[in-house]
Amino acid sequence: MIDEVFADVNDRMTKAVEAAKESFATVRTGRANPALLQGVQVDYYGTPTPLPQLASVQNQDARSLVITPYDKGAMKEIEQAIRDMPNLGANPNNDGTVIRLNLPELTAERRKEFVKIVKSRAEDARVAVRNVRRHGKDELEALKSEVGEDEIGRAEKELESLTKQYIDQIDDSMKRKETELLEV
């Protein structure tokens, strides 16, 4: 029973860490990265559709991306969705076949803003991990009558160390992203 609780907690904490890493990947650094456009939703015939389902995105060089739509009829919608994207600061260029996205150089002030965004997302991820811990602790408390207080006490200590381990992973990812952002 305790093992089932830990399996669930471990799985949910892993998902929280992965979600944080994916969230960090969407924050722009000095280099162009196709992950920047992962969260873009394009209004494709009235349905919000993720950009990767409508086009391929590749690095052309360190500062530009090339978006090649599978359906040329969606060019304007893709272009508009990229233009509407917050925190990108780039204007897409459409040549009829592909969309080129040239990313401007980040200023020191802009880099610091992005670091704040990353720190905020890291805190959200830490809160998610703590919520999983709280939920796991509640489940362990419910098992107290079946397995005994000593077992629950040991399980709670293990839960705390597991929580610390996942929060450390989030912090490490945040520090790596912060270093990447501040690197000129």
C-alpha positions as CSV (number, residue, x, y, z in Angstrom):
1,M,0.0,0.0,0.0
2,I,2.8,2.4,0.9
3,D,4.6,1.3,-2.2
4,E,1.6,2.2,-4.3
5,V,1.5,5.7,-2.8
6,F,5.2,6.2,-3.5
7,A,4.8,5.0,-7.1
8,D,2.1,7.5,-7.6
9,V,4.0,10.3,-5.9
10,N,7.2,9.5,-7.8
11,D,5.3,9.5,-11.1
12,R,3.6,12.8,-10.5
13,M,6.7,14.5,-9.2
14,T,8.6,13.3,-12.3
15,K,5.9,14.8,-14.5
16,A,6.1,18.1,-12.6
17,V,9.9,18.3,-13.2
18,E,9.5,17.4,-16.9
19,A,6.8,20.1,-17.3
20,A,9.2,22.6,-15.7
21,K,12.0,21.6,-18.1
22,E,9.6,21.9,-21.1
23,S,8.5,25.3,-19.8
24,F,12.1,26.5,-19.5
25,A,12.8,25.4,-23.0
26,T,10.1,27.8,-24.3
27,V,12.0,30.8,-22.8
28,R,14.1,32.4,-25.4
29,T,17.9,32.5,-25.0
30,G,20.5,34.1,-27.2
31,R,20.3,31.2,-29.7
32,A,17.4,30.2,-32.0
33,N,15.8,27.0,-30.9
34,P,12.8,25.2,-32.4
35,A,11.5,24.5,-28.8
36,L,10.6,28.3,-28.7
37,L,7.6,27.6,-30.9
38,Q,6.4,24.4,-29.2
39,G,3.5,26.2,-27.4
40,V,2.3,28.2,-30.4
41,Q,-1.4,27.5,-31.2
42,V,-2.4,28.3,-34.8
43,D,-6.0,28.9,-35.7
44,Y,-6.3,26.3,-38.4
45,Y,-9.7,26.3,-40.0
46,G,-11.3,27.5,-36.7
47,T,-9.4,24.9,-34.5
48,P,-6.5,25.8,-32.3
49,T,-3.7,23.5,-33.6
50,P,-0.1,23.2,-32.3
51,L,2.4,24.6,-34.7
52,P,4.5,21.3,-34.9
53,Q,1.4,19.6,-36.3
54,L,1.2,22.1,-39.2
55,A,4.8,22.8,-40.0
56,S,8.4,21.7,-39.5
57,V,10.7,24.1,-37.6
58,Q,14.4,24.0,-38.1
59,N,17.4,26.1,-37.1
60,Q,18.9,27.9,-40.1
61,D,21.7,29.5,-38.0
62,A,22.2,30.7,-34.5
63,R,19.7,33.6,-34.8
64,S,17.1,32.3,-37.2
65,L,14.4,29.6,-37.6
66,V,12.8,28.3,-40.8
67,I,9.2,27.2,-40.6
68,T,8.0,25.0,-43.5
69,P,4.2,24.6,-43.5
70,Y,2.8,21.2,-44.6
71,D,-0.2,23.1,-46.0
72,K,0.7,26.3,-47.8
73,G,-2.8,27.6,-47.2
74,A,-2.0,27.9,-43.5
75,M,0.9,30.4,-44.0
76,K,-1.0,33.5,-42.9
77,E,-2.4,31.8,-39.8
78,I,1.0,30.5,-38.8
79,E,2.6,33.9,-39.4
80,Q,-0.1,35.6,-37.3
81,A,0.2,33.1,-34.4
82,I,4.0,33.7,-34.3
83,R,3.4,37.5,-34.4
84,D,0.9,37.2,-31.5
85,M,3.4,35.2,-29.4
86,P,4.5,37.1,-26.3
87,N,8.1,37.5,-25.3
88,L,9.5,36.6,-28.7
89,G,10.3,40.0,-30.1
90,A,10.7,38.7,-33.7
91,N,8.8,39.4,-36.9
92,P,8.2,36.5,-39.2
93,N,9.0,36.9,-43.0
94,N,6.9,35.0,-45.4
95,D,8.3,34.3,-48.9
96,G,5.4,32.1,-50.1
97,T,7.1,28.8,-49.4
98,V,8.7,29.1,-45.9
99,I,8.5,31.5,-43.0
100,R,11.8,32.9,-41.8
101,L,12.0,34.1,-38.2
102,N,15.1,36.2,-37.4
103,L,15.5,36.6,-33.7
104,P,17.1,39.9,-32.5
105,E,20.0,40.1,-30.1
106,L,18.8,40.1,-26.5
107,T,19.7,43.1,-24.4
108,A,21.0,42.7,-20.9
109,E,17.7,44.1,-19.6
110,R,15.7,41.6,-21.6
111,R,17.9,38.7,-20.4
112,K,17.2,39.7,-16.8
113,E,13.4,39.7,-17.5
114,F,13.7,36.2,-19.0
115,V,15.6,35.1,-15.9
116,K,12.7,36.4,-13.7
117,I,10.3,34.4,-15.9
118,V,12.3,31.3,-15.5
119,K,12.5,31.8,-11.7
120,S,8.8,32.2,-11.6
121,R,8.2,29.0,-13.5
122,A,10.6,27.2,-11.3
123,E,8.7,28.3,-8.2
124,D,5.5,27.2,-9.8
125,A,7.1,23.7,-10.4
126,R,8.3,23.6,-6.8
127,V,4.8,24.4,-5.6
128,A,3.5,21.6,-7.8
129,V,6.0,19.1,-6.3
130,R,5.0,20.3,-2.8
131,N,1.3,19.8,-3.6
132,V,2.1,16.2,-4.7
133,R,4.0,15.7,-1.4
134,R,1.0,17.0,0.5
135,H,-1.4,14.8,-1.4
136,G,0.9,11.8,-0.7
137,K,1.1,12.7,2.9
138,D,-2.7,12.7,3.2
139,E,-2.8,9.3,1.5
140,L,-0.2,8.0,4.0
141,E,-2.2,9.4,6.9
142,A,-5.3,7.5,5.6
143,L,-3.2,4.2,5.8
144,K,-2.2,4.8,9.4
145,S,-4.8,2.4,10.9
146,E,-3.8,-0.4,8.5
147,V,0.1,-0.3,8.7
148,G,0.9,1.5,12.0
149,E,2.5,4.8,13.0
150,D,6.1,3.6,12.8
151,E,5.8,2.7,9.1
152,I,4.0,5.9,8.3
153,G,6.7,7.9,10.1
154,R,9.4,6.2,8.0
155,A,7.4,6.7,4.9
156,E,6.9,10.4,5.6
157,K,10.7,10.9,6.1
158,E,11.3,9.1,2.8
159,L,8.6,11.3,1.2
160,E,10.5,14.4,2.4
161,S,13.8,13.2,1.0
162,L,12.0,12.4,-2.3
163,T,10.5,15.9,-2.4
164,K,13.9,17.5,-1.8
165,Q,15.4,15.4,-4.6
166,Y,12.8,16.6,-7.1
167,I,13.0,20.2,-6.0
168,D,16.8,20.0,-6.4
169,Q,16.3,18.8,-10.0
170,I,14.1,21.8,-10.7
171,D,16.7,24.2,-9.1
172,D,19.5,22.6,-11.2
173,S,17.5,23.0,-14.4
174,M,16.7,26.6,-13.5
175,K,20.3,27.4,-12.8
176,R,21.4,25.9,-16.2
177,K,18.7,27.9,-18.0
178,E,19.7,31.1,-16.1
179,T,23.4,30.6,-17.0
180,E,22.3,30.0,-20.7
181,L,20.3,33.2,-20.6
182,L,23.0,35.4,-19.1
183,E,25.7,34.0,-21.5
184,V,26.4,36.6,-24.2
